[in-house]
Amino acid sequence: MSRRRINQITVLLLLLGFGSALVIDLTAMASPLDPPVDELMSTKKNLREMQSIGGNANVVAHELREWFLGLWHGSQLAGTVAVLTVGATLVFRFVATDPDLFTTDSAEDESPPT
């Protein structure tokens, strides 16, 4: 694949990804909060109970889970799409610039018998 074609595909990937992220960000609505559930999870009593049942790992796992679930809603999703776009573009360029990187040389594997 020529260098010019790789650059064209890279620009197309970036335009599609960042364009999608922009559309998601502009159309994202604020997520409705559920006060009883949000209040329950943020009280010191509940955090202390979670810690006594599962230790600090339980509290950290809960916070990590909430953070990860938050990446897939609203304007956070736009940031996630933008980061995934950059990652996918970098992987494409890495593979496209050296396509022989992942192939094995069959000539080296087939040595003549002696």
C-alpha positions in Angstrom: 0.0 0.0 0.0 1.4 3.4 -0.9 2.2 6.1 1.6 -0.4 8.4 0.0 -3.2 5.8 0.3 -2.2 5.2 4.0 -2.4 8.9 4.7 -5.8 9.1 3.0 -7.3 6.3 5.0 -5.8 7.8 8.2 -7.5 11.1 7.5 -10.8 9.4 6.7 -10.6 7.4 10.0 -9.9 10.5 12.0 -12.6 12.5 10.4 -15.2 9.7 10.9 -14.2 9.1 14.5 -13.9 12.7 15.6 -17.0 13.7 13.6 -18.9 10.9 15.4 -17.6 12.1 18.8 -18.7 15.6 18.0 -22.2 14.6 17.0 -22.4 12.4 20.2 -21.3 15.4 22.3 -23.7 17.8 20.7 -26.7 15.5 21.0 -25.9 14.1 24.5 -28.4 14.8 27.1 -27.7 14.9 30.8 -28.5 11.6 32.4 -31.3 11.7 34.9 -30.2 11.2 38.4 -31.9 8.7 40.7 -31.6 10.5 44.0 -32.4 7.6 46.3 -29.8 5.3 44.6 -27.2 8.0 44.2 -27.7 9.2 47.8 -27.5 5.6 49.1 -24.2 4.9 47.3 -22.5 8.1 48.5 -23.3 8.0 52.2 -20.6 7.3 54.7 -22.7 4.6 56.3 -23.0 2.7 53.1 -19.3 3.0 52.3 -18.4 1.8 55.8 -20.8 -1.2 55.3 -19.2 -2.0 51.9 -15.8 -1.8 53.4 -16.7 -4.0 56.4 -18.2 -6.7 54.1 -15.6 -6.7 51.3 -12.7 -4.6 52.5 -11.2 -1.7 50.7 -11.1 -3.8 47.5 -14.9 -3.8 47.5 -15.1 0.0 47.7 -12.4 0.4 45.0 -14.1 -2.2 42.7 -17.4 -0.3 43.1 -15.9 3.0 42.2 -14.1 1.5 39.2 -17.3 -0.1 38.0 -19.2 3.2 38.3 -16.5 5.0 36.4 -16.4 2.4 33.7 -20.2 2.4 33.3 -20.1 6.2 33.1 -17.8 6.1 30.0 -20.7 4.8 27.9 -23.3 7.5 28.5 -23.7 11.1 27.5 -20.8 13.4 26.8 -18.4 10.9 28.4 -19.2 8.6 25.4 -17.9 11.3 23.0 -14.5 11.2 24.8 -14.4 7.5 24.7 -15.1 7.5 21.0 -12.4 10.0 20.4 -9.8 8.0 22.4 -10.8 4.8 20.6 -10.5 6.6 17.2 -6.9 7.6 18.0 -6.1 4.1 19.1 -7.6 2.5 16.0 -5.9 4.9 13.7 -2.5 4.3 15.4 -3.0 0.5 15.1 -4.0 0.9 11.4 -0.9 3.0 10.6 1.4 0.5 12.5 0.1 -2.4 10.6 -0.2 -0.7 7.2 3.3 0.8 7.2 5.0 -2.7 7.7 2.6 -5.4 6.4 5.4 -8.0 6.5 5.7 -7.6 10.2 3.2 -10.3 11.0 4.0 -12.8 8.2 6.5 -15.6 8.6 9.1 -16.4 6.0 8.3 -19.8 4.6 11.7 -19.9 2.8 13.5 -19.9 6.1 11.3 -22.6 7.6 11.8 -25.0 4.7 15.5 -25.8 4.8 16.7 -28.5 2.4 17.4 -31.8 4.0 21.0 -32.8 4.4 
